[in-house]
Amino acid sequence: MSRKSSSDGSDRFQYLQTLVTEFQDTDSEEAKEQVLANLANFAYDPKNMEDLRALQVTDLFLDMLTEENENFVEFGMGGLCNLSMDRECRDLILQSGGIALVTSCLSSRKEEAVLSAITTLMNLTTASSRSEITDPAILQCMLRFSLSESPRLRNLATVFLQDCCTEGQVAHAEQQMQGQHQTAVGIPLPKD
């Protein structure tokens, strides 16, 4: 039985390696989108984490966050969201300056990318990263999202504020925003 699982692991690595190579070799944006979507789905399964780290898929997903193609950003963000649940992947994202890249996705017009960015920020929160993730600008963004008409966005922003921030931080961000009419208007809300 261990022989079979070793073979399965080897087959899985080969398949993931084929996907990464296909992404690097193809010029077709549609094919790249499909590969990214597949890799993001594989990142959901903890059995694939070691292989995805070995293939540097974390860096691939991070690179996608600065692309103009919104689908690349969405799938890259979704993949990072899945990877960020793994401690080693989380540390790789943090060491690669991922917080700023993930934060930039909060202004995506695609709701899935924004939801993935919020979830990823929550997953990236550690004792050493908390101050960067709870920066007043991010908290103000979450406060605006908490007013969104989208229940998913509104609820996830509320969870972020409750789980990642102190009451004092939230109160301070709210105070900084006083005098401004607070709606989600002005934030390019997702279209999905």
Rosetta silent file (secondary structure, phi, psi, omega in degrees, C-alpha in Angstrom):
SEQUENCE: MSRKSSSDGSDRFQYLQTLVTEFQDTDSEEAKEQVLANLANFAYDPKNMEDLRALQVTDLFLDMLTEENENFVEFGMGGLCNLSMDRECRDLILQSGGIALVTSCLSSRKEEAVLSAITTLMNLTTASSRSEITDPAILQCMLRFSLSESPRLRNLATVFLQDCCTEGQVAHAEQQMQGQHQTAVGIPLPKD
SCORE:     score description
SCORE:     0.000 S_00000001
   1 L     0.000  -41.329  179.122    0.000    0.000    0.000 S_00000001
   2 H   -64.149  -30.046  177.038    2.812    2.456    0.779 S_00000001
   3 H   -63.854  -42.117  179.833    4.203    1.690   -2.661 S_00000001
   4 H   -63.798  -46.092 -178.094    0.900    2.773   -4.211 S_00000001
   5 H   -66.811  -33.557  176.477    0.745    6.026   -2.211 S_00000001
   6 H   -65.349  -41.212  177.689    4.363    6.776   -3.135 S_00000001
   7 H   -65.711  -42.159  178.378    3.469    6.238   -6.777 S_00000001
   8 H   -60.840  -42.519  178.973    0.351    8.394   -6.398 S_00000001
   9 H   -62.828  -41.032  178.161    2.462   11.168   -4.855 S_00000001
  10 H   -65.574  -41.681  178.010    4.952   10.942   -7.699 S_00000001
  11 H   -63.496  -40.482  179.980    2.122   11.027  -10.251 S_00000001
  12 H   -63.921  -46.014  179.277    0.614   14.048   -8.535 S_00000001
  13 H   -59.850  -44.005  179.285    3.943   15.882   -8.544 S_00000001
  14 H   -59.844  -42.853 -179.434    4.416   15.073  -12.242 S_00000001
  15 H   -64.986  -45.739  178.743    0.949   16.371  -13.044 S_00000001
  16 H   -62.970  -39.660  177.645    1.459   19.584  -11.075 S_00000001
  17 H   -63.160  -39.422  177.036    4.848   20.058  -12.717 S_00000001
  18 H   -61.914  -41.236  178.186    3.197   19.619  -16.126 S_00000001
  19 H   -62.960  -45.643 -179.783    0.666   22.324  -15.240 S_00000001
  20 H   -62.653  -43.224  179.149    3.383   24.760  -14.158 S_00000001
  21 H   -63.846  -42.216  178.117    5.395   24.057  -17.314 S_00000001
  22 H   -60.405  -42.073  178.879    2.294   24.511  -19.475 S_00000001
  23 H   -60.564  -43.159 -177.200    1.650   27.868  -17.816 S_00000001
  24 H   -71.656  -31.471 -173.086    5.214   28.991  -18.487 S_00000001
  25 H   -91.095  -22.887 -174.353    5.339   27.728  -22.080 S_00000001
  26 L   -85.477  149.518  175.085    1.973   28.786  -23.482 S_00000001
  27 L  -101.500   -7.102 -177.155    1.221   32.159  -25.011 S_00000001
  28 L   -79.416  120.373  178.559   -2.542   31.639  -24.812 S_00000001
  29 H   -63.640  -37.322  179.836   -4.152   33.744  -22.060 S_00000001
  30 H   -62.855  -43.089  178.537   -7.116   31.370  -21.986 S_00000001
  31 H   -64.956  -39.985  178.043   -4.843   28.370  -21.418 S_00000001
  32 H   -62.749  -41.320  178.397   -2.977   30.264  -18.689 S_00000001
  33 H   -60.773  -43.308  179.982   -6.293   31.094  -16.990 S_00000001
  34 H   -63.395  -42.533  179.675   -7.288   27.412  -17.037 S_00000001
  35 H   -64.731  -44.626  178.688   -3.945   26.335  -15.603 S_00000001
  36 H   -60.209  -43.174  178.468   -4.115   28.981  -12.875 S_00000001
  37 H   -61.288  -42.440  178.274   -7.646   27.897  -11.966 S_00000001
  38 H   -63.547  -45.961 -179.779   -6.484   24.263  -11.787 S_00000001
  39 H   -63.145  -39.038  178.166   -3.459   25.129   -9.642 S_00000001
  40 H   -62.204  -39.605  177.451   -5.661   27.218   -7.329 S_00000001
  41 H   -66.427  -40.787  178.122   -7.961   24.210   -6.908 S_00000001
  42 H   -65.234  -28.699 -179.715   -5.014   21.901   -6.183 S_00000001
  43 L   -68.883  -12.209  179.243   -3.832   24.403   -3.551 S_00000001
  44 L   -75.614  -25.408 -174.662   -6.980   23.620   -1.578 S_00000001
  45 L   -94.199  117.812 -179.237   -5.809   20.065   -0.788 S_00000001
  46 H   -56.198  -25.275  179.312   -3.170   19.827    1.983 S_00000001
  47 H   -62.834  -21.862 -175.841   -1.737   16.717    0.263 S_00000001
  48 H   -94.456   -6.730 -171.696   -0.447   18.994   -2.515 S_00000001
  49 H   -58.723  -47.149 -177.789    1.273   21.629   -0.379 S_00000001
  50 H   -60.963  -43.301  179.748    4.744   20.123   -0.386 S_00000001
  51 H   -66.560  -41.776 -179.776    4.682   19.666   -4.162 S_00000001
  52 H   -65.580  -36.250  175.479    3.303   23.155   -4.764 S_00000001
  53 H   -65.731  -44.267 -179.271    6.050   24.645   -2.565 S_00000001
  54 H   -61.652  -33.307 -179.407    8.707   22.645   -4.436 S_00000001
  55 L   -88.030    4.079  178.219    7.332   23.944   -7.746 S_00000001
  56 L    57.231   38.699  179.682    7.333   27.530   -6.396 S_00000001
  57 H   -68.805  -27.678  176.289    3.639   27.949   -7.106 S_00000001
  58 H   -57.958  -46.265  179.224    3.407   30.485   -4.261 S_00000001
  59 H   -64.781  -38.155  178.095    5.675   32.815   -6.260 S_00000001
  60 H   -60.304  -47.379  179.074    3.657   32.162   -9.414 S_00000001
  61 H   -63.277  -42.441  178.376    0.435   33.173   -7.634 S_00000001
  62 H   -60.535  -40.981  178.964    2.108   36.263   -6.136 S_00000001
  63 H   -61.280  -31.935 -177.421    3.318   37.281   -9.604 S_00000001
  64 H   -70.048  -20.678 -175.457   -0.257   37.089  -10.901 S_00000001
  65 L   -69.765  -14.483  179.813   -1.446   39.759   -8.466 S_00000001
  66 L  -106.957    7.643 -179.713    0.213   42.503  -10.516 S_00000001
  67 L   -77.395  154.019  176.332   -1.113   41.355  -13.893 S_00000001
  68 L   -77.948  -28.524  178.707   -3.577   43.449  -15.897 S_00000001
  69 L   -67.684  113.715 -176.255   -5.683   40.380  -16.738 S_00000001
  70 H   -62.917  -29.261  177.778   -8.340   40.372  -13.996 S_00000001
  71 H   -70.334  -37.519  175.445   -8.780   36.602  -14.259 S_00000001
  72 H   -59.084  -45.260 -179.825   -5.056   36.083  -13.599 S_00000001
  73 H   -62.810  -46.569 -178.478   -5.429   38.246  -10.490 S_00000001
  74 H   -60.495  -47.786 -177.844   -8.588   36.424   -9.382 S_00000001
  75 H   -71.857  -37.138  175.807   -7.121   32.938   -9.801 S_00000001
  76 H   -62.480  -42.047  179.408   -3.758   33.940   -8.337 S_00000001
  77 H   -67.310  -40.719  177.107   -5.525   35.453   -5.336 S_00000001
  78 H   -62.208  -41.537  177.748   -7.708   32.356   -4.957 S_00000001
  79 H   -64.183  -43.336  177.984   -4.641   30.126   -5.056 S_00000001
  80 H   -63.567  -38.282  178.398   -2.844   32.236   -2.452 S_00000001
  81 H   -58.541  -45.794  179.222   -5.934   32.143   -0.274 S_00000001
  82 H   -66.636  -43.186 -179.371   -5.854   28.348   -0.357 S_00000001
  83 H   -66.761  -32.376 -173.784   -2.084   28.166    0.183 S_00000001
  84 L   -66.465  -11.154  175.987   -2.161   30.654    3.052 S_00000001
  85 L   -74.142  -20.205  179.232   -3.890   28.071    5.250 S_00000001
  86 L   -89.959  129.426 -174.967   -0.601   26.125    5.290 S_00000001
  87 H   -57.296  -46.041 -178.533    1.930   27.495    7.790 S_00000001
  88 H   -66.025  -40.655  177.342    4.971   27.093    5.519 S_00000001
  89 H   -66.259  -40.465  177.070    3.176   28.665    2.566 S_00000001
  90 H   -56.776  -45.919 -179.726    1.938   31.471    4.808 S_00000001
  91 H   -63.739  -38.179  176.790    5.530   32.158    5.844 S_00000001
  92 H   -62.634  -42.589  179.341    6.657   32.155    2.190 S_00000001
  93 H   -62.272  -45.341 -179.774    3.939   34.676    1.322 S_00000001
  94 H   -63.722  -43.586 -179.236    4.957   36.905    4.237 S_00000001
  95 H   -66.939  -22.831 -178.050    8.681   36.680    3.391 S_00000001
  96 L   -92.604   11.599 -178.823    7.931   37.615   -0.220 S_00000001
  97 L    72.354   29.394 -174.441    6.217   40.884    0.689 S_00000001
  98 H   -67.218  -24.381 -177.226    2.842   39.336    0.023 S_00000001
  99 H   -60.367  -46.094 -179.611    0.840   41.558    2.361 S_00000001
 100 H   -64.094  -40.107  179.509    1.182   44.593    0.090 S_00000001
 101 H   -66.029  -43.036  179.719    0.355   42.534   -3.006 S_00000001
 102 H   -66.234  -42.314  179.767   -2.686   40.962   -1.346 S_00000001
 103 H   -59.467  -35.958  179.730   -3.824   44.338   -0.024 S_00000001
 104 H   -63.225  -23.782  179.845   -3.742   45.753   -3.554 S_00000001
 105 H   -77.832   -8.200  176.727   -6.378   43.164   -4.499 S_00000001
 106 H   -65.671  -17.954  179.538   -8.864   44.743   -2.101 S_00000001
 107 H  -100.116   10.804  177.751   -9.632   47.201   -4.911 S_00000001
 108 L   -63.049  149.589  175.460  -10.347   44.511   -7.508 S_00000001
 109 L   -83.950   -6.232  179.899  -13.633   44.747   -9.386 S_00000001
 110 L   -97.769  118.903 -176.198  -14.048   40.978   -9.007 S_00000001
 111 H   -58.103  -40.225 -179.094  -15.797   40.051   -5.780 S_00000001
 112 H   -60.954  -38.760  178.781  -14.094   36.640   -5.574 S_00000001
 113 H   -65.574  -41.132  179.260  -10.661   38.304   -5.687 S_00000001
 114 H   -65.966  -45.052  178.689  -11.657   40.723   -2.916 S_00000001
 115 H   -61.395  -42.300  177.969  -13.094   37.929   -0.758 S_00000001
 116 H   -64.942  -38.178  179.519   -9.952   35.865   -1.283 S_00000001
 117 H   -64.519  -44.283  179.303   -7.781   38.871   -0.409 S_00000001
 118 H   -62.551  -46.291 -179.668   -9.649   39.479    2.862 S_00000001
 119 H   -62.991  -40.608  178.997   -9.469   35.788    3.783 S_00000001
 120 H   -63.658  -43.640  177.814   -5.784   35.648    2.889 S_00000001
 121 H   -58.689  -40.352  177.587   -5.043   38.677    5.068 S_00000001
 122 H   -63.312  -42.314  179.717   -6.800   36.909    7.936 S_00000001
 123 H   -68.689  -27.715 -178.933   -4.748   33.755    7.296 S_00000001
 124 H   -83.448   -6.378 -176.539   -1.515   35.792    7.117 S_00000001
 125 L   -72.231  117.481  175.597   -2.110   37.407   10.489 S_00000001
 126 L  -131.460  175.859  178.601    0.628   36.428   12.936 S_00000001
 127 L   -57.430  -38.469 -176.653    2.156   38.173   15.933 S_00000001
 128 L   -84.783  -21.404 -178.146    4.781   39.752   13.659 S_00000001
 129 L  -100.324  -10.590 -174.087    2.488   40.644   10.731 S_00000001
 130 H   -55.291  -43.250 -175.878   -0.521   41.887   12.697 S_00000001
 131 H   -64.861  -35.242  178.033    0.537   45.550   12.763 S_00000001
 132 H   -72.243  -39.826 -177.505    0.925   45.653    8.963 S_00000001
 133 H   -73.546  -26.694  178.743   -2.352   43.803    8.349 S_00000001
 134 L  -103.021   29.804  174.507   -4.251   46.031   10.762 S_00000001
 135 L   -57.176  142.660 -178.251   -2.889   49.234    9.259 S_00000001
 136 H   -53.371  -35.827  179.661   -5.486   52.032    9.564 S_00000001
 137 H   -64.587  -38.800  177.864   -5.930   52.208    5.763 S_00000001
 138 H   -69.044  -41.068  179.238   -6.827   48.502    5.666 S_00000001
 139 H   -63.819  -39.899  178.040   -9.182   48.897    8.622 S_00000001
 140 H   -64.025  -38.688  176.207  -10.913   51.827    6.937 S_00000001
 141 H   -61.666  -44.899  179.755  -11.318   49.703    3.807 S_00000001
 142 H   -64.747  -38.019  177.444  -12.841   46.897    5.903 S_00000001
 143 H   -62.519  -40.434  177.275  -15.170   49.355    7.614 S_00000001
 144 H   -66.662  -42.947  177.867  -16.385   50.498    4.186 S_00000001
 145 H   -61.247  -31.737 -178.732  -16.760   46.893    3.037 S_00000001
 146 L   -68.108   -8.044  176.140  -18.819   46.205    6.154 S_00000001
 147 L  -102.028    2.277 -175.378  -21.392   48.605    4.643 S_00000001
 148 L   -63.659  151.577  174.093  -21.501   46.771    1.320 S_00000001
 149 L   -73.522  -21.783  178.593  -24.748   45.555   -0.199 S_00000001
 150 L   -75.660  117.502 -179.501  -23.049   42.202   -0.842 S_00000001
 151 H   -61.363  -36.571 -179.676  -23.733   39.999    2.195 S_00000001
 152 H   -63.354  -46.891 -178.988  -20.601   37.939    1.557 S_00000001
 153 H   -68.176  -45.496 -179.753  -18.363   41.001    1.445 S_00000001
 154 H   -59.343  -47.313 -177.325  -20.140   42.719    4.341 S_00000001
 155 H   -68.580  -41.067 -178.961  -19.959   39.622    6.563 S_00000001
 156 H   -67.935  -39.502  176.640  -16.343   38.757    5.777 S_00000001
 157 H   -62.160  -39.257  178.779  -15.209   42.342    6.428 S_00000001
 158 H   -64.761  -41.887  177.279  -17.049   42.226    9.751 S_00000001
 159 H   -62.772  -42.757  177.616  -15.317   38.953   10.662 S_00000001
 160 H   -56.218  -49.700 -177.273  -11.938   40.502    9.743 S_00000001
 161 H   -62.261  -36.829 -179.405  -12.622   43.481   12.026 S_00000001
 162 H   -75.588  -40.251 -172.015  -13.715   41.199   14.884 S_00000001
 163 H   -89.665  -29.850 -172.628  -10.994   38.556   14.562 S_00000001
 164 H  -104.805  -12.854 -172.153   -7.915   40.495   13.469 S_00000001
 165 L  -123.395  154.728  172.299   -8.372   43.850   15.194 S_00000001
 166 L   -84.817  160.722  176.442   -8.783   45.162   18.684 S_00000001
 167 H   -59.663  -36.044  179.071  -11.829   47.219   19.558 S_00000001
 168 H   -64.169  -41.361  178.443   -9.467   50.155   20.032 S_00000001
 169 H   -63.268  -43.640 -179.892   -8.048   49.819   16.518 S_00000001
 170 H   -64.802  -44.027  179.686  -11.528   49.722   15.016 S_00000001
 171 H   -61.868  -40.927  178.834  -12.651   52.703   17.103 S_00000001
 172 H   -63.803  -43.675  178.975   -9.549   54.656   16.021 S_00000001
 173 H   -64.080  -40.629  178.007  -10.191   53.859   12.330 S_00000001
 174 H   -63.481  -40.535  179.642  -13.839   54.874   12.735 S_00000001
 175 H   -63.638  -41.560  178.497  -12.741   58.127   14.386 S_00000001
 176 H   -62.472  -27.637 -177.366  -10.350   58.874   11.508 S_00000001
 177 H   -90.032   -7.956 -177.847  -13.250   58.416    9.115 S_00000001
 178 L   -58.518  145.811 -179.296  -15.647   60.699   11.014 S_00000001
 179 L    90.917  -16.441  176.260  -16.965   63.604    9.039 S_00000001
 180 L   -98.271  135.570  176.568  -16.874   61.572    5.867 S_00000001
 181 L   -69.429  117.894 -172.925  -20.193   60.223    4.650 S_00000001
 182 L   -93.370  109.870  169.284  -19.621   56.480    4.987 S_00000001
 183 L  -139.856  176.232  176.049  -20.866   54.273    2.244 S_00000001
 184 L   -83.075    1.316  178.351  -19.155   51.719    0.121 S_00000001
 185 L   -66.281  141.898 -178.625  -19.283   54.298   -2.678 S_00000001
 186 L   101.187  -24.398  173.420  -15.836   55.260   -3.864 S_00000001
 187 L   -92.580  125.956  178.169  -14.535   51.745   -3.487 S_00000001
 188 L   -67.067   88.492 -175.620  -14.606   50.001   -6.837 S_00000001
 189 L   -66.693  148.871 -178.116  -16.905   47.279   -5.584 S_00000001
 190 L   -58.879  151.413  179.983  -16.726   43.888   -7.228 S_00000001
 191 L   -92.726  -21.327 -173.658  -18.972   43.118  -10.194 S_00000001
 192 L   -61.812    0.000    0.000  -19.472   39.392   -9.540 S_00000001
